[in-house]
Amino acid sequence: MQSRLIKCFSLLLYSALILGGIWLSVRFLLPWLAPFLLAFALAALLEPAVGAMVRGGWRRSIAAGVLTLLLLALLVWGILALSAKGVSAATDFARRAPELMTALGQVLESAEHKTLAYIAAAPDGVAEYMKTALDAVGSALYALPAALSQWLLDVLRRTAQASPDFLLFSVTAGIGTYFISASFPKTKAFIKAQLPEKFCRRASILAAELKNGFGGFIRAQLILMAMTFFELLLAFLLLRVKNPVGIAAVTAIIDALPVFGTGIVLVPWAAYALLTGEMGLGVELLICWGIVNLVRNCVQAKLLGDQIGLDPLVSLAAVYVGWRVWNVWGMLLFPLLFAAVQQLNDKGLIKLWKNV
């Protein structure tokens, strides 16, 4: 009995030390190591192309430099293109803001008149309660512009404060990418030499399984993106939207990105249509958004399970647990982790459950 208690206590202490080490690493070491971890990841991404150029007669340092510059140029171009689109959209919105505010005022005024008519027809006790609620809603709406302005100013202030740190992070990660890529085999061998052989063997198997799972995950996302594109294209053709192919393609790409979804495009579009008096278009866009999300949620678990080798029920559980733990990023990463753990368990490297 005593030996069992000692074993349980040792296990709890060991688990607490591991969790404490992970927390300390994430809390203190990760901010310092983040640019170098990103640089290593980018260098690993470039390594197949760098290796092909080296086998073709290029010096590794030159090949690493050329590809690093191309990658950084592509990233900068993407950021600038997105920023330009954002500025253009903000400028267009600012130009049309007076018209939108007038339309919004008319909609709110009409809603207020109808609500007051309902209140006048209600019993005395209910009418007083409804009038109090209406006053509270009105006060909240009047305070909304000031709250939005304050939020925008806070965002701009935090962005300005973070700019030097972001610039230093970006420069460090960019230069680090070149240095690591220029000596990638040596850097990889050095890191491997610092780790226990048993850990390296298990990590190698885990990396291979994650690589296979990531490939299946990418295939699943491409299939989901294609499904979303054709659903939206059909809906836009029925709604006689201008440029249906381009809008459907952009929305499908945004839907595949983490955090974003079709609602980023369809919900503001529907709100704008409702404010400008196009009630039919606004309602139809909201219905389209609901149907696309419903289809995606129904298909996603089964499709991910087929592509990364998980049972559909386990895949659904991974998606749900991931959402509860880490929101959208968890939905993306947890199925891959579940698949990797399943492969390690099947190969006998860990024993979490018995196979049947």
C-alpha positions in Angstrom: 0.0 0.0 0.0 2.8 2.4 0.9 4.7 1.6 -2.3 1.6 2.3 -4.3 1.1 5.7 -2.6 4.8 6.5 -3.2 4.4 5.6 -6.9 1.2 7.8 -7.2 2.9 10.7 -5.5 6.0 10.3 -7.7 3.8 10.3 -10.8 1.9 13.4 -9.6 5.1 15.2 -8.8 6.6 14.2 -12.2 3.5 15.4 -14.0 3.5 18.7 -12.1 7.1 19.3 -12.9 6.5 18.7 -16.6 3.4 21.0 -16.6 5.4 23.6 -14.7 8.3 23.3 -17.1 5.9 23.7 -20.1 4.2 26.7 -18.5 7.6 28.4 -17.7 8.8 27.7 -21.2 5.7 29.2 -22.8 5.6 32.1 -20.4 9.3 33.2 -20.5 11.3 31.3 -23.1 8.9 31.3 -26.0 8.9 35.1 -26.4 12.7 35.1 -26.6 12.9 32.1 -28.9 9.9 32.9 -31.1 11.8 34.6 -34.0 14.4 31.7 -34.1 11.7 29.1 -34.0 9.9 30.8 -36.9 13.2 31.1 -38.7 13.9 27.4 -38.3 10.4 26.6 -39.6 10.9 28.8 -42.7 14.3 27.3 -43.3 12.8 23.8 -43.1 10.1 24.9 -45.6 12.9 26.1 -47.9 15.1 23.1 -47.5 13.7 20.9 -50.3 14.2 23.7 -52.8 17.7 24.6 -51.4 18.7 21.0 -51.5 17.6 20.7 -55.1 19.6 23.8 -56.0 22.7 22.5 -54.2 22.5 19.2 -56.1 22.3 21.3 -59.3 25.6 22.9 -58.5 24.7 26.0 -56.5 26.6 26.9 -53.3 24.3 26.4 -50.3 24.9 29.9 -49.0 23.9 31.5 -52.4 20.9 29.2 -52.8 19.7 29.9 -49.3 20.1 33.6 -49.8 18.2 33.7 -53.1 15.3 31.6 -51.8 15.1 33.5 -48.5 14.9 36.8 -50.3 12.2 35.4 -52.6 10.2 34.1 -49.7 10.5 37.4 -47.7 9.6 39.3 -50.9 6.5 37.1 -51.3 5.5 37.7 -47.6 6.0 41.4 -47.9 4.0 41.6 -51.1 1.2 39.7 -49.5 1.1 42.0 -46.4 1.2 45.1 -48.6 -1.5 43.8 -50.9 -3.8 43.0 -48.0 -3.0 46.3 -46.4 -3.8 48.1 -49.7 -7.1 46.3 -50.0 -8.0 47.2 -46.4 -7.1 50.8 -46.9 -9.2 50.9 -50.2 -12.1 49.3 -48.4 -11.9 51.7 -45.5 -11.6 54.7 -47.9 -14.7 53.5 -49.8 -16.6 53.0 -46.6 -15.6 56.5 -45.3 -16.8 58.0 -48.6 -20.1 56.3 -48.3 -20.5 56.7 -44.6 -22.9 59.7 -44.7 -25.2 57.8 -47.1 -25.1 54.7 -44.9 -25.7 56.7 -41.7 -28.7 58.4 -43.3 -30.1 55.0 -44.3 -29.3 53.6 -40.8 -31.1 56.6 -39.3 -34.2 56.0 -41.4 -34.2 52.3 -40.5 -33.9 53.0 -36.8 -36.5 55.8 -36.9 -39.0 53.4 -38.6 -38.2 50.7 -36.1 -38.7 53.2 -33.2 -42.1 54.3 -34.6 -43.3 50.6 -34.9 -42.0 49.8 -31.5 -43.8 52.8 -29.9 -47.0 51.7 -31.7 -46.6 48.2 -30.1 -45.9 49.7 -26.7 -49.0 52.0 -26.9 -51.2 48.9 -27.7 -49.7 46.9 -24.8 -51.2 46.6 -21.3 -50.0 49.3 -18.8 -47.5 47.2 -16.9 -46.0 45.6 -20.0 -46.0 49.0 -21.8 -43.9 50.6 -19.0 -41.4 47.7 -19.0 -41.1 47.8 -22.8 -40.6 51.6 -22.8 -37.8 51.3 -20.2 -36.2 48.6 -22.3 -36.5 50.8 -25.4 -34.8 53.7 -23.6 -32.0 51.4 -22.6 -31.5 50.2 -26.2 -31.6 53.8 -27.4 -29.0 54.9 -24.9 -26.7 52.0 -25.9 -27.1 52.9 -29.6 -26.3 56.5 -29.0 -23.2 55.5 -27.0 -22.1 53.0 -29.7 -20.2 55.5 -31.9 -18.2 56.9 -29.0 -17.4 53.3 -27.9 -16.3 52.3 -31.4 -14.1 55.4 -31.7 -12.4 54.7 -28.4 -11.9 51.1 -29.4 -10.3 52.2 -32.7 -8.0 54.7 -31.0 -6.9 51.9 -28.5 -6.2 49.6 -31.5 -4.1 52.3 -33.2 -2.3 53.1 -30.0 -1.4 49.4 -29.3 -0.4 49.0 -33.0 2.0 52.0 -32.7 3.5 50.7 -29.5 4.0 47.2 -30.9 5.6 48.5 -34.2 9.2 48.6 -32.9 8.9 45.1 -31.4 7.3 43.7 -34.6 10.0 45.3 -36.7 12.8 43.8 -34.6 11.0 40.4 -34.5 10.6 40.4 -38.4 14.2 41.4 -39.0 15.6 38.8 -36.6 13.4 36.1 -38.1 14.3 37.1 -41.7 18.1 37.1 -41.0 17.8 34.0 -38.9 16.1 32.2 -41.8 19.0 32.8 -44.0 21.7 31.7 -41.5 19.8 28.6 -40.5 19.0 27.7 -44.2 22.7 28.3 -45.1 23.8 25.6 -42.6 20.6 23.6 -42.2 22.1 20.1 -42.1 24.7 21.2 -39.5 22.1 23.0 -37.4 19.7 20.1 -37.5 22.5 17.6 -36.6 23.5 19.9 -33.7 20.0 20.0 -32.3 19.6 16.3 -32.7 22.9 15.6 -30.9 21.6 17.4 -27.8 18.6 15.2 -27.4 18.4 11.6 -26.1 18.4 8.9 -28.8 15.1 7.4 -27.7 13.4 10.8 -27.8 14.9 11.4 -31.3 13.5 8.1 -32.5 10.1 8.8 -31.2 10.2 12.4 -32.4 11.2 11.1 -35.9 8.2 8.8 -36.1 5.9 11.5 -34.7 7.2 14.0 -37.3 6.6 11.5 -40.1 3.0 10.9 -38.9 2.4 14.6 -38.5 3.7 15.2 -42.0 1.3 12.6 -43.4 -1.5 13.9 -41.3 -0.8 17.5 -42.5 -0.9 16.4 -46.1 -4.3 14.8 -45.5 -5.4 17.9 -43.7 -4.4 20.1 -46.6 -6.3 17.8 -49.0 -9.4 18.0 -46.8 -9.2 21.8 -46.7 -8.9 22.0 -50.5 -11.9 19.8 -50.9 -13.9 21.9 -48.4 -12.7 25.0 -50.2 -13.9 23.6 -53.5 -17.3 22.7 -52.0 -17.7 26.2 -50.5 -16.7 27.8 -53.9 -19.3 25.9 -55.9 -22.0 26.4 -53.2 -21.4 30.1 -53.3 -21.1 30.3 -57.0 -24.5 28.6 -57.4 -26.0 30.9 -54.8 -24.5 34.1 -56.4 -25.7 33.0 -59.9 -29.2 32.5 -58.5 -29.0 35.9 -56.8 -27.7 37.5 -60.0 -24.7 39.0 -58.2 -22.1 40.8 -60.3 -18.8 38.9 -60.8 -20.0 35.7 -59.0 -16.9 33.7 -59.8 -14.4 36.2 -58.4 -16.5 36.8 -55.2 -17.1 33.1 -54.7 -13.4 32.4 -55.1 -12.2 35.1 -52.7 -14.9 34.1 -50.1 -13.9 30.4 -50.3 -10.2 31.3 -49.8 -11.0 33.4 -46.8 -13.2 30.6 -45.4 -10.2 28.3 -45.5 -8.0 30.6 -43.4 -7.9 30.2 -39.6 -10.2 32.4 -37.5 -12.0 33.7 -40.7 -15.0 32.2 -42.4 -17.7 33.0 -45.0 -19.3 35.2 -42.4 -16.5 37.7 -42.8 -17.8 38.4 -46.3 -21.5 37.4 -46.3 -22.6 38.9 -42.9 -21.3 42.5 -43.5 -22.6 42.3 -47.1 -26.0 41.2 -45.9 -26.1 44.0 -43.2 -25.2 46.6 -45.9 -28.0 45.3 -48.1 -30.5 45.5 -45.3 -29.4 49.0 -44.4 -29.7 50.2 -48.0 -33.2 48.8 -48.4 -32.3 45.6 -50.3 -34.2 43.4 -47.8 -34.5 40.4 -50.2 -30.8 40.3 -51.0 -29.8 40.7 -47.3 -32.1 37.9 -46.1 -30.9 35.6 -49.0 -27.3 36.3 -48.2 -27.9 35.3 -44.5 -29.7 32.2 -45.6 -26.7 31.4 -47.9 -24.3 31.9 -45.1 -26.3 29.6 -42.8 -26.5 26.8 -45.4 -22.8 27.0 -46.3 -21.8 26.8 -42.6 -24.2 23.9 -42.0 -22.8 21.9 -44.9 -19.2 22.6 -43.9 -19.8 21.6 -40.3 -21.6 18.4 -41.3 -18.9 17.3 -43.8 -15.8 18.5 -42.0 -15.5 15.8 -39.4 -16.1 12.9 -41.8 -13.7 14.4 -44.4 -10.9 15.1 -41.9 -11.3 11.6 -40.6 -11.0 10.0 -44.0 -8.0 12.1 -45.0 -5.9 11.9 -41.8 -6.9 8.3 -40.8 -9.2 9.0 -37.8 -12.5 7.5 -37.0 -15.3 10.1 -37.9 -16.5 10.1 -34.3 -12.9 10.6 -33.0 -12.4 13.3 -35.6 -15.6 15.1 -34.5 -14.5 14.9 -30.8 -11.0 16.3 -31.8 -12.7 19.2 -33.6 -15.0 20.0 -30.7 -12.3 19.6 -28.0 -9.9 21.7 -30.1 -12.6 24.5 -30.3 -13.2 24.4 -26.5 -9.4 24.5 -25.8 -8.1 26.9 -28.4 -10.9 28.1 -30.6 -10.3 27.9 -34.3 -6.6 27.0 -34.0 -7.6 24.1 -31.8 -10.1 22.9 -34.5 -7.2 22.8 -37.0 -4.5 21.3 -34.8 -6.2 18.8 -32.5 -7.3 16.4 -35.3 -3.6 16.3 -36.4 -2.5 15.6 -32.8 -5.1 13.0 -32.3 -4.0 11.3 -35.5 -0.4 11.4 -34.4 -1.2 9.9 -31.0 -3.3 7.2 -32.6 -0.3 6.2 -34.8 2.1 6.2 -31.9 -0.3 4.0 -29.9 -0.8 1.6 -32.9 3.0 1.3 -33.3 3.4 0.5 -29.6 5.5 3.5 -28.8 2.9 4.6 -26.2 0.0 2.7 -24.6 -3.0 4.8 -24.0 -5.7 2.3 -25.0 -6.0 -1.3 -26.2 -6.7 -1.9 -29.9 -9.4 -4.4 -30.9 
